[in-house]
């Protein structure tokens, strides 16, 4: 028996009587400081003279990774470059636990799996609402429970370039988006802001009428004078006999909207114009490596105290090296038909000050790297409307620019904090932005133009980049990453169908006027979306949308779905479709994983 055991051990490389192999030493170090404006200390691995990585966890979630290579002359080692120092974003009310791990390495500096929580971990940060301003401060003061339970409620996706948080307690709203450094949230943290679907519409019955603003009165006044005789503030709304008009009993208006405001289901809103409780929780959440799927049924209105029965919001948020891809699906099985309306799909509110400078391309050589246009400090009395070329338009009184490439970057005055939004799906008509200084925070929202009706079922995709168009993420500029996506979408990225009007096949070309050149690289089952052949100067007559908050005319709802997009070779930039999208298709096909 002893001999057989010895043979077995020898076969496993174990020699009787030999000393066991030396184990690598664990990292050592200290969390010196855990304060609202600083998390710092030192870390080293005795196995390696050089610096090692550290991972900083806040409330159990990875918040930042960095190399501990700062000079610390106070350390009792020959090598002094082992310090780390990071400024976290404001954490809000509650006690927030901080743990810093030293990531073990071997003698050659390769990760060896011997990780260790540093001495003085965990520590606690508690700083209330310090660091927040404007809408973020109002949200912090008014809904402190959001910050107290944020980590538990939020599904985080993380890499060294991006951190994004999807909050399941607020309908899947994306409240957090951080770029490199993970030290500034690029989004406004407010239930009425952040990144979330926001669908609008009236039941189109009855004439326009004036309604009280700031209080709930279901009376439809024929004139402003009649309304102001009873109320200090009044507003003209469409469709005064529609079911959307609140009766101010069973259905009340929220905030200052008044009874005549349109329906407006959003992801974050809760019952009775509130934010707490379980009414705005997602119905389903599935976490996969690199993605989060959420479903919210019967979302509540931002404008009224009740839910929009029959509406379902589905959202898959996926993290790639340089961007966040958000795939949405909106369905409606209710009894009403909405009137046409601009739709925020999604509403995107960049952080404080990120409405100072806008970058975009409106020239005649799209997808070629030509110099973009920059607008600094646009007027504060009107938003900017960036219309996508060759899409079905709904004319605005202020069509400021025509986008030849379907992206816009919004930045603060320093240029250090920027967010780029890119869209290609046929439902999108334009990207709307706020002026400067406005409310202090930004607005950079891709808009569609359609109406919900029974049986409505539409899917579309938006992309968020936590940087300016010319800034480098993962070795390439944001604009280069967008060009790869444009190749994947093919003719659709240019707003053109294939040239013969039939389903796209090998050898087809994009339609007349498109810049896309060369043979299509992939066959696809259907033309790449309808196009307005009239170009940017074409104006279509349509039913007026009489919501003064939008001041638009809409050409009417898009019916049905367009066919699949075609992959073209973009002139001067021949590229293969992004491989990451194929991986995402597998995620969307499975939707397995942890459910909450």
Secondary structure, DSSP 4 states (H G I P E B T S, - for coil): -HHHHHHHHHHTT--TTPPPPPPPPPEEEEEEEEETTEEEEEEEETTBSS-EEEEEEETTEEEEEEEE-EE-TTSSSS--EEEEEE-PPP--SS-EEEEEEE--B-TTS-B-S--EEPBT-SEEE--TTTT--HHHHHHHHH-HHHHHSHHHHEEEEE-SS-EEEEEGGGTTEEEEEE-TTS-SB-B--STTSSEEEE--B-B--S--EEEESSS-----BSSHHHHHTT-S-EEEES-TTSTTS--SSSS-B-TT--TTPPB-BBSS--GGG---SSTTS-SEEEEETTEEEEEEESPBBSSBSSB-TTEEEEEEEEE-SS-EEEEEEEEE-SS--BPPEEEEEEEE-B-BTTTSEEEE--SSSTTTTPPPEEEES--TTS-EEEEETTS----BTT--EEESSSEEEEE-TTSSSEEEEEE-STTEEEEEE--SSTTSB--EEEEEEE---TTEEEEEEEEEESS-TTSEETTEEHHHHHHHHHHHHGGGGGT--BTTSSPP-TT--BPTT----S--SS--SS-S----TTGGG-----EEE--TTT-EEE--PPPS--------PBTTB--PPPHHHHHHHHHHHH--SEE-
